[in-house]
């Protein structure tokens, strides 16, 4: 059983002094107190967590020293080790009593084992020098995916505002993470799931942690809308990635990657693309680090969609209405998004891929994702299910476990290397977002001798 840490009540005045929420649209820019549970501005757009203070780059040494945790789970944690960079609780970060009363942690396990690795067989597969490629497996998190990074911060804020129930929609990994944190914090958890669309391996985790599952006819997008309705009706607290505090926790994924290479900046950071929470958090972390003077170079972000769930790829690359969707310095063409969603509805275009983690047709963080792409001069592409399965399988041959959606990372890098978008001498860090929880995928893959890395059983 993980240790449970209760929340210290901090005065609203203190919280308002140095951390606050702000609309992501510059023309609006409306601000809200940090204790607000709203996820949208009055203008309808998402919110960012903002900080008035600029952290000193001397903290890099502090973060490195915390690799020797000296008995503190918050120094062990791959999230709270960087707590000065997401200090929305406004605590004395060196005071471990305050940390234990404020910060939610699964005994320091979230992000603890997550770091980049060289994988020679993946490098050979995508035809690049192994020294140029590193992949960071987030499946080592307690619930098996990157979600625990963001969930630790979101549930910290939920406890801060005395939420009695957390609510989310899920394709599987979010439900597992939310259920685990809720069980350890002794709060209720309702999860809205698309009926028949979640793998048994992921579903079993949610059951095991005592979540209340609500089945919704349709896909993840339908379940997500139902979850938002439930929040309005019940006063619950959403922990989907539209929650700005989820994004804060997920900023630590690129922090760990950059720290591992002594805060030198790679040419590319690569993510699978679903709801775009990861790309959004990567963008926010890079924007802040650059603004603070911690880094002098901006890495390019590559987002890889599944071909069967490629809304961002279609809109970003001008495959709909011959118009390329952009952040446009905070003036995105939201009408184009709505027109495409109307087309999806009219023509019954539904996301369909075996990579259920990214089987999302209407990315809830679309605008934040666009902002990240614009800031980083990013790229969007898509790959087939077969290409993702090959990517997943070759990662396994290096002794690392990843889910099919993570296979989009090596597949996308391979594709853009072949197209000469990524260069042979570029340094690349790819994020493998979760471990394998769908046993039939690798079993079926390896039982088909036509697959590139298949190892069929012998009789």
C-alpha positions as CSV (number, residue, x, y, z in Angstrom):
1,X,0.0,0.0,0.0
2,X,1.3,3.4,-0.9
3,X,1.6,6.0,1.9
4,X,-1.1,8.6,1.9
5,X,-0.4,12.3,2.5
6,X,-3.0,14.8,3.6
7,X,-3.3,18.4,2.5
8,X,-2.2,21.4,4.3
9,X,-4.7,24.2,4.1
10,X,-3.0,27.2,2.6
11,X,-4.6,30.7,2.7
12,X,-6.2,31.9,-0.5
13,X,-4.3,35.1,-0.3
14,X,-1.0,33.4,-0.4
15,X,-2.0,31.3,-3.3
16,X,-3.2,34.3,-5.3
17,X,0.1,36.1,-4.8
18,X,2.4,34.0,-7.0
19,X,0.4,31.4,-9.0
20,X,-2.8,31.9,-10.9
21,X,-4.8,30.7,-13.9
22,X,-4.9,32.5,-17.2
23,X,-6.8,32.1,-20.5
24,X,-4.6,30.8,-23.2
25,X,-5.9,33.3,-25.8
26,X,-3.7,36.4,-25.6
27,X,-6.6,38.7,-26.7
28,X,-8.6,37.6,-23.8
29,X,-6.0,36.9,-21.1
30,X,-8.5,36.7,-18.3
31,X,-7.1,35.6,-15.0
32,X,-8.5,33.4,-12.2
33,X,-7.4,32.5,-8.7
34,X,-5.3,29.3,-8.4
35,X,-8.0,27.7,-6.2
36,X,-10.5,27.8,-9.1
37,X,-11.7,24.4,-10.3
38,X,-12.9,25.8,-13.7
39,X,-11.2,24.3,-16.8
40,X,-12.5,26.9,-19.3
41,X,-12.3,30.7,-19.4
42,X,-15.5,32.7,-19.7
43,X,-14.6,33.0,-23.4
44,X,-14.7,29.2,-23.7
45,X,-11.0,28.5,-24.1
46,X,-8.7,26.5,-21.9
47,X,-6.6,27.9,-19.1
48,X,-2.9,27.8,-18.2
49,X,-1.3,27.7,-14.7
50,X,1.0,30.8,-14.6
51,X,3.7,31.8,-12.1
52,X,4.8,35.4,-11.3
53,X,8.3,34.3,-10.2
54,X,11.2,33.3,-12.5
55,X,13.0,30.2,-11.1
56,X,16.7,30.4,-10.9
57,X,18.7,28.1,-13.2
58,X,20.7,27.3,-10.1
59,X,17.9,24.9,-9.3
60,X,19.4,22.5,-11.9
61,X,22.0,21.6,-9.3
62,X,19.3,21.1,-6.7
63,X,17.4,18.7,-8.9
64,X,20.5,16.7,-9.6
65,X,21.3,16.5,-5.9
66,X,17.8,15.1,-5.3
67,X,18.8,12.0,-7.1
68,X,20.1,11.1,-3.7
69,X,16.7,11.4,-2.1
70,X,18.0,11.4,1.5
71,X,14.8,9.6,2.7
72,X,12.3,12.0,1.0
73,X,9.8,10.5,-1.4
74,X,9.4,14.0,-2.9
75,X,13.0,13.9,-3.9
76,X,12.5,10.4,-5.3
77,X,9.5,11.4,-7.3
78,X,10.2,12.2,-10.9
79,X,7.4,14.8,-10.7
80,X,8.0,16.5,-7.3
81,X,11.8,16.5,-7.7
82,X,11.1,19.5,-9.9
83,X,8.5,21.0,-7.5
84,X,9.9,24.5,-7.7
85,X,8.9,24.6,-11.4
86,X,5.3,23.6,-10.7
87,X,4.7,25.1,-7.2
88,X,1.1,26.1,-7.6
89,X,0.6,25.1,-3.9
90,X,3.0,27.9,-3.0
91,X,4.8,26.0,-0.3
92,X,8.3,26.1,1.1
93,X,9.6,23.4,-1.3
94,X,12.6,22.6,1.0
95,X,10.2,22.0,4.0
96,X,9.4,18.3,3.8
97,X,6.6,18.7,6.3
98,X,4.9,21.1,4.0
99,X,5.5,18.8,1.1
100,X,4.0,15.8,2.8
101,X,0.9,17.8,3.8
102,X,0.4,19.3,0.4
103,X,1.7,17.1,-2.4
104,X,0.1,13.9,-3.6
105,X,2.5,11.2,-4.3
106,X,2.4,7.4,-4.8
107,X,5.4,7.0,-2.4
108,X,7.6,8.9,-4.8
109,X,7.0,6.3,-7.6
110,X,5.5,8.6,-10.2
111,X,8.2,9.3,-12.9
112,X,10.9,7.9,-10.6
113,X,12.3,5.4,-13.1
114,X,11.6,7.4,-16.2
115,X,14.6,8.5,-18.3
116,X,15.9,8.3,-21.9
117,X,17.6,5.2,-23.1
118,X,19.6,4.4,-26.3
119,X,17.9,1.5,-28.1
120,X,20.2,0.0,-30.7
121,X,17.7,-2.2,-32.4
122,X,15.2,0.6,-32.8
123,X,18.0,2.8,-34.2
124,X,18.9,0.1,-36.7
125,X,15.2,-0.2,-37.7
126,X,14.7,3.5,-38.4
127,X,18.2,3.7,-39.9
128,X,19.9,6.2,-37.6
129,X,23.1,6.2,-35.5
130,X,22.1,4.8,-32.0
131,X,23.9,7.7,-30.4
132,X,21.4,10.1,-32.0
133,X,18.3,8.5,-30.7
134,X,17.0,8.1,-27.2
135,X,13.6,6.8,-26.1
136,X,12.0,7.5,-22.7
137,X,9.6,4.8,-21.4
138,X,6.9,6.2,-19.3
139,X,5.4,2.7,-18.8
140,X,7.5,2.4,-15.6
141,X,5.0,4.6,-13.8
142,X,2.9,2.8,-11.1
143,X,-0.2,2.5,-13.2
144,X,1.8,1.8,-16.4
145,X,1.6,5.0,-18.3
146,X,2.6,8.7,-18.5
147,X,-0.7,9.6,-16.9
148,X,0.7,9.3,-13.4
149,X,2.9,12.4,-14.0
150,X,-0.1,14.6,-14.6
151,X,-2.4,12.8,-12.2
152,X,-0.1,13.5,-9.2
153,X,-0.4,17.3,-9.8
154,X,-4.1,17.2,-10.7
155,X,-5.1,15.2,-7.6
156,X,-2.8,17.5,-5.5
157,X,-5.0,20.4,-6.7
158,X,-8.2,18.4,-6.2
159,X,-7.2,17.8,-2.6
160,X,-6.3,21.5,-2.2
161,X,-9.8,22.5,-3.2
162,X,-11.3,19.7,-1.0
163,X,-12.9,17.8,-4.0
164,X,-14.8,14.8,-2.9
165,X,-14.9,13.1,-6.2
166,X,-12.7,13.0,-9.3
167,X,-14.2,12.3,-12.7
168,X,-12.7,11.5,-16.1
169,X,-13.4,9.9,-19.5
170,X,-10.8,7.3,-20.6
171,X,-9.6,5.0,-23.3
172,X,-7.9,3.0,-20.5
173,X,-4.8,4.6,-19.1
174,X,-6.5,7.6,-17.5
175,X,-8.9,5.4,-15.7
176,X,-6.1,3.3,-14.3
177,X,-4.2,6.3,-13.1
178,X,-7.2,8.2,-11.7
179,X,-8.4,5.1,-10.0
180,X,-5.0,4.4,-8.4
181,X,-4.6,7.9,-7.1
182,X,-8.3,8.1,-5.9
183,X,-7.9,4.9,-4.0
184,X,-4.8,6.1,-2.2
185,X,-6.3,9.4,-1.4
186,X,-9.6,7.9,-0.3
187,X,-11.8,9.9,-2.6
188,X,-14.4,8.7,-5.1
189,X,-13.7,8.3,-8.8
190,X,-16.1,8.0,-11.6
191,X,-14.8,7.0,-15.1
192,X,-16.8,7.4,-18.3
193,X,-15.7,4.8,-20.9
194,X,-16.7,4.1,-24.5
195,X,-18.5,0.8,-24.4
196,X,-16.5,-2.0,-25.9
197,X,-13.6,0.3,-26.8
198,X,-11.2,-0.3,-23.9
199,X,-8.9,-3.3,-23.7
200,X,-9.6,-5.7,-20.8
201,X,-6.1,-5.2,-19.4
202,X,-6.7,-1.5,-18.9
203,X,-10.3,-2.0,-17.8
204,X,-9.3,-4.5,-15.1
205,X,-7.0,-1.9,-13.5
206,X,-9.9,0.5,-13.1
207,X,-12.1,-2.2,-11.5
208,X,-9.2,-3.2,-9.2
209,X,-8.9,0.3,-7.8
210,X,-12.6,0.6,-7.0
211,X,-13.6,3.1,-9.6
212,X,-17.2,3.5,-10.7
213,X,-17.3,2.8,-14.4
214,X,-20.1,4.4,-16.5
215,X,-20.4,3.0,-20.0
216,X,-21.2,5.3,-22.8
217,X,-22.4,4.3,-26.3
218,X,-20.0,5.8,-28.8
219,X,-16.3,6.6,-28.7
220,X,-14.0,8.5,-26.3
221,X,-15.2,11.8,-27.6
222,X,-18.8,10.9,-26.6
223,X,-17.6,9.7,-23.2
224,X,-15.6,12.8,-22.6
225,X,-18.7,15.1,-23.2
226,X,-20.7,12.9,-20.8
227,X,-18.0,13.3,-18.2
228,X,-18.1,17.1,-18.5
229,X,-21.9,17.1,-18.1
230,X,-21.5,15.0,-15.0
231,X,-19.0,17.5,-13.5
232,X,-21.5,20.3,-14.0
233,X,-24.3,18.3,-12.4
234,X,-22.4,16.8,-9.5
235,X,-19.7,19.3,-8.7
236,X,-17.0,16.7,-9.3
237,X,-13.5,17.5,-10.3
238,X,-12.2,16.6,-13.8
239,X,-8.8,15.0,-14.1
240,X,-8.7,14.7,-17.9
241,X,-5.9,16.7,-19.6
242,X,-8.1,19.7,-20.1
243,X,-7.3,20.2,-16.4
244,X,-4.4,22.7,-16.4
245,X,-2.8,21.0,-13.4
246,X,-2.6,17.7,-15.4
247,X,-0.5,19.7,-17.9
248,X,1.8,20.9,-15.0
249,X,2.6,17.4,-13.9
250,X,3.3,16.2,-17.4
251,X,5.8,19.0,-17.9
252,X,8.2,16.9,-15.9
253,X,8.4,14.3,-18.7
254,X,10.6,16.7,-20.9
255,X,12.3,18.0,-17.7
256,X,13.6,14.5,-17.0
257,X,14.7,14.0,-20.6
258,X,16.6,17.4,-20.7
259,X,18.1,16.8,-17.3
260,X,19.5,13.5,-18.4
261,X,21.4,15.2,-21.2
262,X,22.6,18.0,-18.9
263,X,19.9,20.4,-20.1
264,X,21.3,20.3,-23.6
265,X,18.5,20.5,-26.1
266,X,17.8,17.8,-28.7
267,X,16.7,18.7,-32.2
268,X,13.4,16.8,-31.8
269,X,11.0,15.6,-29.1
270,X,8.5,13.1,-30.4
271,X,5.1,12.1,-29.0
272,X,2.2,10.0,-30.1
273,X,-0.9,12.3,-30.7
274,X,-4.2,11.6,-29.1
275,X,-5.9,14.3,-26.9
276,X,-2.7,16.3,-27.3
277,X,-2.2,16.7,-23.5
278,X,1.4,15.5,-23.8
279,X,2.3,17.7,-26.7
280,X,0.7,20.7,-24.9
281,X,2.7,20.0,-21.7
282,X,5.9,19.6,-23.7
283,X,5.2,23.0,-25.4
284,X,4.5,24.7,-22.1
285,X,7.6,23.3,-20.5
286,X,9.8,24.4,-23.4
287,X,8.2,27.9,-23.6
288,X,8.8,28.4,-19.9
289,X,12.4,27.1,-19.9
290,X,13.2,29.3,-22.8
291,X,11.5,32.3,-21.2
292,X,13.4,31.7,-18.0
293,X,16.7,31.5,-19.8
294,X,17.3,27.8,-18.8
295,X,17.7,26.7,-22.5
296,X,19.0,28.7,-25.5
297,X,17.6,26.4,-28.2
298,X,14.0,25.3,-28.9
299,X,13.6,21.6,-29.9
300,X,11.1,20.8,-32.6
301,X,8.1,18.8,-31.5
302,X,6.9,16.0,-33.7
303,X,3.3,14.7,-33.1
304,X,2.5,11.3,-34.6
305,X,-1.2,10.4,-35.2
306,X,-2.6,7.0,-36.0
307,X,-3.9,7.1,-39.6
308,X,-7.3,6.0,-38.3
309,X,-7.5,8.9,-35.8
310,X,-5.7,11.7,-37.6
311,X,-7.7,14.8,-37.0
312,X,-4.7,17.0,-36.1
313,X,-2.7,15.7,-39.1
314,X,-5.6,16.4,-41.5
315,X,-6.2,19.9,-40.2
316,X,-2.5,20.9,-39.6
317,X,-1.3,19.7,-43.0
318,X,-4.2,21.3,-45.0
319,X,-5.9,18.1,-46.0
320,X,-9.3,19.6,-45.3
321,X,-10.6,22.7,-47.1
322,X,-7.0,23.3,-48.4
323,X,-6.3,25.4,-45.3
324,X,-3.5,24.7,-42.8
325,X,-4.7,25.1,-39.2
326,X,-2.3,27.1,-37.1
327,X,-2.1,28.8,-33.7
328,X,-1.6,32.0,-35.6
329,X,-0.1,33.9,-32.6
330,X,-3.2,33.2,-30.5
331,X,-5.7,33.7,-33.3
332,X,-6.5,30.1,-34.5
333,X,-9.1,29.5,-37.1
334,X,-11.5,27.7,-34.8
335,X,-14.2,27.8,-37.5
336,X,-12.1,25.4,-39.5
337,X,-12.1,23.0,-36.6
338,X,-15.8,23.2,-36.2
339,X,-16.4,22.7,-40.0
340,X,-14.3,19.6,-39.9
341,X,-16.1,18.3,-36.8
342,X,-19.4,18.9,-38.6
343,X,-18.0,16.9,-41.6
344,X,-17.1,14.1,-39.2
345,X,-20.6,14.1,-37.8
346,X,-22.3,14.2,-41.2
347,X,-20.2,11.6,-42.9
348,X,-19.9,9.4,-39.7
349,X,-16.1,9.6,-39.6
350,X,-15.2,7.9,-36.4
351,X,-11.7,7.3,-35.1
352,X,-10.6,3.7,-35.6
353,X,-7.2,2.2,-34.7
354,X,-6.1,-0.7,-32.6
355,X,-3.9,1.8,-30.7
356,X,-6.8,2.6,-28.4
357,X,-4.8,5.0,-26.3
358,X,-4.8,7.5,-29.2
359,X,-8.2,6.6,-30.7
360,X,-9.5,10.1,-30.4
361,X,-11.3,12.1,-33.1
362,X,-11.6,15.5,-31.3
363,X,-8.5,16.3,-29.4
364,X,-9.5,18.3,-26.3
365,X,-6.2,20.1,-26.2
366,X,-6.2,21.1,-29.9
367,X,-5.4,24.8,-29.3
368,X,-2.6,24.1,-26.8
369,X,-1.2,21.6,-29.1
370,X,-1.2,24.1,-32.0
371,X,0.5,26.6,-29.7
372,X,3.2,24.1,-28.9
373,X,3.7,23.3,-32.6
374,X,4.0,27.0,-33.5
375,X,6.5,27.8,-30.8
376,X,8.7,24.8,-31.7
377,X,8.3,24.9,-35.5
378,X,6.8,21.5,-35.1
379,X,5.6,18.8,-37.5
380,X,2.5,16.5,-37.6
381,X,2.4,13.2,-39.4
382,X,0.5,9.9,-39.2
383,X,1.4,6.2,-39.5
384,X,-0.6,3.0,-40.1
385,X,-1.5,0.5,-37.5
386,X,1.0,-1.9,-39.1
387,X,3.8,0.6,-38.7
388,X,2.9,1.2,-35.1
389,X,2.9,-2.5,-34.4
390,X,6.3,-2.8,-36.0
391,X,7.5,0.1,-33.8
392,X,6.1,-1.5,-30.7
393,X,7.7,-4.8,-31.5
394,X,11.2,-3.5,-32.2
395,X,11.1,-1.6,-28.9
396,X,10.4,-5.0,-27.2
397,X,13.5,-6.5,-28.9
398,X,15.6,-4.0,-26.9
399,X,14.1,-5.3,-23.6
400,X,11.6,-2.5,-23.1
401,X,7.9,-2.8,-23.0
402,X,5.5,-0.3,-24.7
403,X,2.0,-0.2,-25.9
404,X,0.9,0.1,-29.5
405,X,0.4,3.9,-29.4
406,X,4.0,4.3,-28.3
407,X,5.0,2.4,-31.4
408,X,3.9,5.5,-33.3
409,X,7.1,7.2,-32.1
410,X,9.7,5.0,-33.8
411,X,7.3,4.6,-36.8
412,X,7.0,8.4,-37.1
413,X,10.7,9.0,-36.8
414,X,11.4,6.4,-39.4
415,X,8.9,8.0,-41.8
416,X,10.3,11.5,-41.5
417,X,13.9,10.3,-41.8
418,X,12.9,8.7,-45.1
419,X,11.3,11.9,-46.2
420,X,14.5,13.9,-45.1
421,X,12.5,16.1,-42.7
422,X,14.5,14.7,-39.8
423,X,18.2,14.6,-40.7
424,X,20.6,11.7,-40.0
425,X,22.7,13.8,-37.6
426,X,19.7,15.2,-35.6
427,X,19.4,14.3,-32.0
428,X,16.0,12.8,-31.2
429,X,14.2,12.0,-27.9
430,X,11.0,10.0,-28.3
431,X,8.5,9.5,-25.5
432,X,7.1,6.0,-25.1
433,X,3.9,6.8,-23.3
434,X,2.8,3.5,-21.7
435,X,3.5,-0.2,-21.3
436,X,1.7,-3.0,-23.0
437,X,-1.7,-3.8,-21.5
438,X,-3.4,-5.4,-24.5
439,X,-2.0,-8.9,-24.6
440,X,-3.7,-10.0,-27.8
441,X,-1.9,-7.4,-29.8
442,X,1.6,-8.8,-29.5
443,X,0.3,-12.4,-29.5
444,X,-1.5,-11.8,-32.8
445,X,1.4,-9.9,-34.2
446,X,3.9,-12.6,-33.6
447,X,1.6,-15.4,-34.8
448,X,1.5,-13.8,-38.2
449,X,4.8,-14.7,-40.0
450,X,4.3,-11.8,-42.5
451,X,5.0,-9.2,-39.8
452,X,8.6,-7.8,-39.9
453,X,9.6,-8.8,-36.3
454,X,7.3,-11.8,-35.9
455,X,8.5,-14.8,-33.8
456,X,5.8,-17.4,-34.4
457,X,5.7,-20.3,-31.9
458,X,7.3,-23.6,-33.0
459,X,5.7,-27.0,-32.5
